[in-house]
Amino acid sequence: MTMRKSINEVELQDLGQTGLSIEEAERFHKVLKETIALVEGSDPRELWRELVARRVLKPWHPHQLHQLVYYSVYAQWDASTKGPPLYWFPSLWHARQTNLGRIMELYGPKLLGASYQDPINSFSSFQKFSVQHPEIYWSIILKELSVSFIEAPKYILDTSDKSKHGGTWLPGSVLNIAECCLLTREHPKKEDDSIAVVWRDEGFDDSKVNCLTLKELREQVMVVANAIAATFSKGDAIAIDMQMTVNAVIIYLAIIVAGCVVVSIADSFAPKEIAVRLRVSKAKGIFTQVTFQFDTMIFRVYVLLMELRQLDVMNCLSLGLVDSNILQAREDVSSIPSMDKSSSIWLGICATWGHRFNDSTVQLVETCPATATSLPPPLPPNIRIPNLCNRVVCEAKAVFGGHTLSIKCGIENMCSRQVKHPPYRMSIRYKMHGKPKVTANQMNESLHLDFISRGSRKFPLYSRVIEAATCKVIVLPVIGNDIGVPLREQDQSWKDFLSYGSQHSRSNYYSPVYQSIKSVTNILFSSGTTGEPKAIPWTQLSPIRSAADAWALIDIQVGDIYCWPTNLGWVMGPTLIYSCFLAGATLALYHGSPLGRGFGKFVQDAGVTILGTVPSLVKTWKNTNCMKGLDWTKIRTFCSTGETSNVDDDLWLSSKAYYNPIIECCGGTELASSYILGSQLQPQAFGAFSTASMTTGFVILNEQGVPYVKTFPE
């Protein structure tokens, strides 16, 4: 660690250099000195523990202040002999409130005998016991999760067949693991009106957070399951290639409820990567989505026009967000003055903005090229428009019949952001090269914009899927019912697909397909960075293991709101679903990019209590300072995986919730779980693991594959 001043040497001038005012620095210096005086001895861990307990450092303090105090407290710390410096220490009261602490208090004295002390001091012994007696541990955990068997297992673990390494888990059991996610239950407490999912669409930062109760989720899953059963056969592999939205979660559960197998495909994959996964899994269909989206705004662009050969009559260009909850303002333009046919024309514009945006009423000014003799009719008054960045531009190009159509749409803030009702200028430029002789229908078949966006990157999902897939594609709009793009003959819109399910006399009821514990429900894939991706099947046992780890060491409880930006194409997607629904927690989803303030505001407004991250995401938040002013103090636990964590980035993250713990997780898709991670029952250091997962033991092998005799401390 770089040599720094010790905490006793920190002076008023040092505090002022972190960004505190003189008055703030004086107050902080006084509290700091008082806290130092309270701590007996010279152990920096005790001083840091006291500083955190007294909440001397606030989430809104400059990061430079957090850095100064933390690194000064541990300035003389020798990590080579003492290990990494600690920042979080569980209290005995806290430990007893955790899931694992509670069952340790209940079963510990019986299982560990007189050696049992409490959840903190006896954790290592209990973890070791779970390795030596996994059948006892799992018999306890199965009672804590929302797992309901149609036929109960004959044993927890059957080791009679020596040819099966590790034995057979839950032999003879029959269930539907997706149905388990949807059932009411006394323990963990899950009722019909329990909130199962909360979410928000990107660009609606000031709107209320959307909620879906357990009953509503169950009914929507059953509608989709009916449609799947009417379209596919039991056992069919069905892929999902879309953002992790509420609909994606519903589809995921419905596929399994209907006795089919989910094929997980990340929404960032290129056609070649999609194709190989569809081929390997032998998928019979795939769900995807279509939209056009920029950073803070979603555009669905479609053109309604008459015979283009005349170039003098068009209806309207519509930009906006459309669904059943959004008001629409439309004004069709019946005619436009004749333009220079050889260069460009300007369209009448109909802007449709959702009433869920802020109430600022803005002035829209249409512009036109010099060749125009007059402006089209004005736009409808009092159109509401979201708070945009200074300029948003979208472009599209379509080629048909040897001719090229270019459209460029620009929306520009015309004055300072400090103005209460800033005017915006909207311009639409339309160019036709050549002399087109096509009809409106032909144009609509040719022009379509098909993207999702993550930050500044755009992903054309449907067009990539049809390039990769010959099987049936079911296409969802991100918002509303209209997908706005032409489909292939074998493909189907989400609306039409759901109509198959609604034909059932009880469309919101479906009798789940029950199968053995070893039946496959999900096919995931390795990354494929070293060759063709390997298929990784998840049986119905995999979600139980995945949820059990999260329950035990991340400590997901009833009432928690759990958010982790991810995708169903990666292991964290299914893990997140099962960790929430099998533990009775609420799943929180942000329909958009997690890179910016919109995501952070959703975390605040949704009251997220457990937030999962990857280190590069945290680094972006810290470096851009985009979360400044947001309140994340409801978060009681952070999680991190996927990359090596950075100590300073984790310092920034944990400080946003008064230094609550960051549980580092490392595992694998094949395991459906972590094998090493942090724990709520042990002190934590930034960017470090503290324990093997429950029922996991470590063996170190030499070059010949022979285990070393254990000579290292636990």
N, C-alpha and C positions, 0 to 999 in steps of 0.2 A: 504494500500500500504506500502511496506517495506520502512523504513526510509533510505533515501539516502542524499547525498550532494545536495544542491540546485544548480541551474545552475550557480549562481554567484560564487559558491565555487569551480567549476570545474577548475582544474589547468592543466598546461602543462603536468605534470607527469601522470595525469589521462588519458589524450588523448593518450599519448604514450603507455599506457597499453592496449589500444584497438586494437593495431596492426598498428598504423600509424608510419611512420618514424619520426625522429626528425624534419626534414624540413616540412613534411606534418602536423605534430602536431602544429608547430609554425604558419604556415599559417592558419590552421583551428582555432586556438585559437584567432588569430587576428580578423578574420571574425566574430567569435562568439561574441567577446566582442563588436565589432562595432554594431552588430545586437541588442544586449541587450541594448546598449546605445540609440538606435533609438526608442525603445518601451517605451511609457509613462505609468506610473502606474505600478502596481504589478500583473496585471491579467496574469497568465501563458498562458491562451488561446491566448491572443494577441501576446505574445512572440513566441509561437509555430506557430501561423499563419504566422508571419513575417519570421521565419526561413524556413518554407516550401515555402513561396512565393519567397524568395531570393534563393531558392535551395542551401542552405548551406550544407545540407546533400545530398550526391550523391548516386545513386544506387550501385556503385562499392565500396563505403566505407565499412569497416568491420562492421558486424552486431553489434559487441560490441560497436562501436561508436554510432550507431543509438540508441541502448539501453541506453547508458550513457546520451545522450542528452535528449531523450524523458522522461525518468524516472526522470532526474534531473529537467527538466522544471516543471514537475508536482509533485515534491517531497513533497510539502506541501499541495497538493490538498486533500480535504476531500470529497471523493465520496459518503459518507453516507448522506451528506446534499446538495451537489452540483450535484450529478449524476456522471456518468463516465466521465473521461477527454476526451476532443474532440481533434481530429487530423485533420479533414478536414472541411473546411468552404467554402460554395459556394459563389462566387462573383455574383453580380447582372448581370454582363455581361454574365457569364456562365449560370446563371439561365434562362436568356432570350433565350439562344441558345438551351435549352432542349426542347423536344417534349411538355411536360406539360407546361413549362414556356411560350412557344410560343402560345399555345391555351388559356392560362390564360390571356396573354396580349391582345389577340384578343377578347375573350368572357367575361373576368373578369369584366370590367366596366359595362357591360349590366346585367350580372347575379348577381353580388354582389353589384352593385350600388356604391354609394359614399364611401363605406367602402373599396373598392379595392385599394391597394397600388402598389404592385409589386409581382412577382412570389414567392419571399422568404417570405415576411411579410404576404402575403395573402394565403399562401399554406394551412394552417390549415382550414381556412374558406372555401376554394374551395373544400377541401376533404370532409368537413362536408356537403357542398352543394350537392356533388355527392351522398352522402348517402340519403339525403332528397329528391333529384330529380334525381334518377338514369336514368329515361327515357330521360332527357335532356342531361345528361353526355354521355350516350351511343349513342345518335343521333349525337353527335360531334365526338366521337371516331370511329364510323363505317366509317366516311368519311376519316379518317386518315389511316386506314388499307386497305390492298389489299383484300377486300371482295366484291365479285360481285354476286348479286342475279339474278337468272333466273326469279323468281317471288319475288317481293319486299315484305317485311313484312307489314301486315296491321297496326300494331302498334309496337312500341319499347317494351312496356310492357302492357299486358292486365291483369288487376286485377278484371275483372267483375265476374269471377268464384271464389267465396270465398272458395270453397273446395280445391283449389290449392294454398297452402301456398306460398306466394311470387309472385304469378301470373304466367303468361306464357310469355316467352320472344320471341320476333320476330315471332309471330304467322302468319301462312300462307306463310312463306318464303320458297323458294326452291333454292337449290344451290348444288355445289359439292365443299367442302372445300379444297380438294386436288388440284382441278383445279385452285382454287384461288391462290394457291402458285406458279403456273406455268405461269400465264397470264402476258403479258406486261401491263403496267399501267402508266398513267401520274402522278398520285399522290397516294401513294408514287412512285417515279420515278423508273420504272422497264422496261428495254429494252431488246431486244433479245440478245444483246452482253454484257449485265450486267453479272458480274461474280457471279454465284449462289453458287458454292461450290469450296473450295480449300482443298487439302488434300495431305498427304504424307504417304508412307508406312514406317513402322519401318525398320531400317537398311539402309535407303537411305538418311542419314542425309545430305549428301553433294550434293544431286540432287536438281533440281528445284522443286518448289512446283507445283503440278498438279492443273489445273483449269478446270472448267466446266461452260460454259455460261448458261444463262437461257434457250436459245433455245435448246442447247444440252441436258440439263436436261429434258426439256419438251419432246423432241423426244424420249429419252431413257425410260422415264416413259411410254410413249404411246406404245412403242414396248412391254414392259413388260405387260401393261394393255391388249393388244391384246392377248398375250399368256395366261394370267389369264382368260380372257373371253372364250378362246378356251378350257380351261381345267376345269374351275369351273363354278358355276352358281351364278347369282346375289344373294347377301345376304349371301353367304357362309362365314364362319369364317375361316381365313387362318392365321396360326401362323408364327412368325419370331423369330428364336433363333440363333442369330449370333452377331458378333461384329458390332458396329455402324460404318459401312463403307459407301462409296458412294453407293455401290450396295444395302445395307440395306435401305438407304434413298429412293432410286429409287423404291425398292419393296414396301416399306411402302406407298408411294404416289400412286403407281400403283394399289395396292389392293383397295384403297378408290376410285380412279378414276373409277375403273371397277365396283363399287357398292357393293364390298364385305367388310368384317369387319376384321381389323387387330387384331390378338391375340398377345399381347406383352409378351414375355418370356425372362428373363435375361439369358445371355449366360453362367453364372456361376452355373446354377441350375443342380442338380442331376436328374437322370432319373425319380425318384419318383415325384419330384416337377414338372418336365415337364409334366408327365403323368396326374397329377391332373388338371393342367391348360388346357390341351387338352381336357380332359373329361368334365370339367365344361363348357368350351366354345363350345363344340361340333365341334371342328375344323375339316375341311375336308382335310387340307393339311398343310404342314409346310416347310418353307425355312430355311436352315441351311448351314454351310460351313465346309470345311475340309482342314486341312493343318497340318504340323508339324513345330513348331516354338519354338526357344529359344530366350533369352532376346534380342539380337541385330541381330539375324540372322534367316531367315526362310529357313528350309530345306524341300524339297519334295523328298522323298526317294522312289525309285522304282527299282525293280530288274528284269532284263530281262535275262533269263537263259534257257539253253537247258535241256535235260533229266538229272535229278539230280542223277539217279542211276549210271551214268558213273563217275560223280565227276571229270571230266577233261576238260569240255568245257563250257564256259560261255561268255556272251557278256559283259555287263558293269553295274556298279552301278553309278547312276547319282545323284549328289547332286546339288541343285541350285535353282535359281529363274528364271522362264521361262514365258515370255509373248511375245506378238508380237513386243514389243519395245526393246527386249533384245537380244543381239547377243549370239549365242551359239557356243561352240567349242566342238566337239565330236570326240573321237577316240575309236572305238570299239576294243575290244581285241578278236581276233578270236580263240586264244588258250592259255592255261595256262599249264605250265609243271605239270606233275603228282605230287600230294601231298600225304601226309600221310592220307589215307582215314578214319582212325579211330579218328583223332583229329580235325584238322582245315585246311582250305584252305584260300588262299588270292585271292581277286578278282582284276582284272584290274579295274582301276578307270577312270571315265570320269567326270571331274569337270566342271560345267557350271555356270559361274558367270556373273552377269549382267554388262553391260558397264556403267550403271549409278553409279557404285561405283567409288571411287577415282582412279586416274590413276596409282597408285603404282603397278609396276610389281614385282611379287614375285617369288621366287623359290620354287617349290613344290618337296618334296623328299618323295618317297614311301618307306615304310618299309615292311618287311615280316618276318615270323617266321623262326626259324633255320631249319625247315624241308624243306623249299623251296630250290630248286636247282638253281634257278635264278629269277631275277626280271621280272615282266611283262614289256611290251613295255612302254616307257616313256610317260608322259602326253603331251598334246599339249603345245607349247611354249606361252609365253606372256599372260598367264591366269590372269585376274584381280580378285582380292579377296578383300573383305571389311576389314576394320580395326576392327579386332576382339579383344575380351578380351584375356587374356593370354592363356586360354584353354577352348575349347567348346567340350563337349562330349555328344553324344546322343546314346541311347540304345533302342533296340526294341526286342521283342520276339514273335514268332508265334508258335502255336502248331497245328499240323495237322497229322492225321493218326497215332497218338501215338508217333510222333516224335517232337522234339523241335528244332527250329531254333533261334539262337541268333545272333544279329548284333550289333557291337559296333563301332561307328564312332568317331574319335578324330581329332581335329585340334588344333595344338599347336604352339604358337609363340616361335620361337627358340632363340630369342635374344632380346636385349633391345628395348623398344618402341621408343627410340630416334633415332634408325637407320632409315635412309630414306626409304630403301626398305627392310624391314625385311623378312627373309625367314620363311616359315611355313612348318611344317611337317604334312602330312595327313596320317592317318592310318585307315584301315578298317579291322576289324576282323570278320570272319564269322565262326560259329561253327554249326555243325550238329551232334546231338546226336542220335545214332541209325543208321540204314541203310534205308534211305528213298527210296521209289519207287513211286515217284510222277512226274507228268509232269510239264512243265513250267507253263501251264495254271492253274493247281491245286495250284502251289505255289503262283502265282499272286493273286489268289482268297483268299489265306490264309494270306499273308503278306501285311499288310497295316498299315501305321502310320497316326493317325488321332488326331491332337491336335491343339488348339490355345494356346497361352501363354500370360500371363499377369504378368510381372515381372518374378519371378522364378516359378510361378504356371502354370501348363498345364491343358488345358480343352479339353477332347476328344469329340467334339461336335457331329459329325455324329453318332458315336457309341452309345452315350448316347441317342440321339434322337430316333434311331431305337429300342433301348431298351424300350423306353417309348411310341412310336407311332406305331399304325397299319395303320394310314392314309398315304397318299402319301407324300413323302419327296423330295423336290427339293434341290439339293446339289450344292453349289457354291465352286469353288476353291478360295483361297485368291488371288492368282496371276496366270495369264494365263488361259488356257481353260481346261486343264486336271485336273481331281480331284484325280487321282492316287489311288482310292480305289474301290473295287467291290461294286455294289449297289444291293439292293433287287429288285425283279422283278417289284414291283409297284413303285419304286422310279425312279428318273430321274435326269440326270445331267443338270446343268444350260444351257449348250450349246444346248442340245436337247430341253429343255423347251422353250428357246427363238426361236427355229426354228418354233414352232407353231405360234408365233406372226409374224415372218417374212414371213409366207405364205400369210398373208393379202396383198392385192394389194397396200395398203399404210400403211406399217407396223409402220411408225413413226407418224401415225395419229389414234386417237381413240376418238369417241364421248363419253364424260363422262356420267356416269349415275347420273342424277340429282334427289335429294331426298329432303324431308322436313327437316327443321332445327332440328327436334327431332329424326331423324334417327340415329342409332348407327353406328359409324365408327371405333371404337377401343375398345377392351376389355382389360383393365389393371387389376392388382390384388393387393390386400393388401399383406403385407409381409408374412403372414401365420405363424408368430412366436408364436401366441397364439392359433393356430388351423388351420383348413383348410383355405387356402386363399380365400378371398371373391372377386368375380368378380366385377369390377367397370367399367360400360359402359360409354364411352364418346360419346356424340352426336355431331352433327356438331356445336353446340353452344360452346362446351368445348374449342376447339382450339381458338375461338374468344376471350373468356375470358382470356385464357392463354397468348395469344399474346398481348392483351390489357394491362395487368399488366406489361409485360416486356417493352412495348412501353412507358408506363407512368412513371415508377419508376426506371427501369434499364436504360431507355432512349436509346433503340435500334433505330438507324437511318439508312437511306440510306447511304451506304458507309462504314458502320461498318463491321468488320470481327469478328464474334462471335464464340468462341470456348468454349466448356464445356465437358470434358471427361465424358461420360455417356454411357447409353445403352438403346435400345428401350424397354427393359423389365421394366424399371423404368420410372416414370412420367417425369423426365427431358429429356428423349429421344424425345418423341413427342413434348414436350414443346419447346425444342431447335429448332426443325424443323419449327414449326409454328411461333415462335418468329422471326426467320430470314426471312422466305419467305413471311409472311404477312406484315412485316415492310420494306421489300426491302433491307435487310442486306445480307451479305455473310456468309454462313455456313462453318466453318473450322473444319475438321476432321483429327485426327491422327490415322492411322491404326496400333495401337500397344499399348504398355503399357505407361501410362502417368507418371510413377514413376521416369523415368530417364532423362538424359540430352537430349536424342533424341526428346522427347516431347517438352522440353524447346526450343530447336533449331528450331523446327517447328513453335512454337509460335512467335519466333523472325523473321524467314524467311517469314512467311505468313503475317506478319504485323498485328497480332491480336490486335484488339482495345478493345474488351470486353472478359475477361477470367473468366469462372466459375470454381469453385473448391469445394471440401469438405475439412474440417479442417484437417483430417488425411493425406490427400495428401499434403497439404501445410507443415505440420510437417515433412513429409519425405523429401521434397525438401530442407527444411531448415537444417535438421539434417545431410543430406548427402552432402550438399554443391554442389549438382550436377549441379546447374544452374549458377555457378560462371563464369563470363566473358560474359554471354549472355546479349543482349540488349532487355529489355522489356518495353522501354520507350514509345512505341506507344500505350501501353494499357492505356486507359482513364478511364476504370471502371473494377473493379473486382466484382465477385459475390460469395456468399458462402451459402451453405445449407446442410442439412442432419445430421449435428452434431453440438454440442456446440463448438463455436470458442474459440481459445486461443489467448489472447491479444498479447503475444510476437510473436507468429507465424504470426498473422496478421500485426504486426509491420514490420516483415521481408518482408512479401508479398507486402504490400503497398509501402515500401521503394524502391522496384524494379522499380516503375513508378513514382518517385518523390512524393510519398504520395497521389496518386489519390485514390478515395474512394472505399471501399469494401461494396457492398450492401448486407446485410444479408437478407435472404429470409426464411420464414417459411410458409408452406401451407399444401396442401394435395392432393392426387390423386383424391379424390372425388370432390374437388373444382376446379380442373384443374387450380389452381392458388395459389397465396400466400394470406394470410389474414393479415400478419404483416411483415414488411420489412423496409429497409432503403429508403432514398429518395435523389435524386440529388438536391433537393430544400431545404434541411435542413442540418445543421452541423451533422457530424457523429462521433461516438465513436467506438473504436474497439470492435467487438463481441457483438454489441448491435443493436436493432431495434429502429426506430424513428417514425414510423407511421403505422396506419392501411392502407391497400390497398384502392385504390379508390373504392367508393360505399360500403365499408365495415364499419359497425358500431359495437362497442363492447357493450355487455350487461353482467354484472356480476350478477350471480344468487346466491341466498342463498340456504341452504340445502333443502328447500321445492320447489325450482325451481322458486321462485319469484324474479324478478329483484330488485337489491338494488337501492335506490334512489341515483342518481349520486352526489357524494360528493368529487370526486377526480379530480385533474386538468387534462386538456387535454394534 
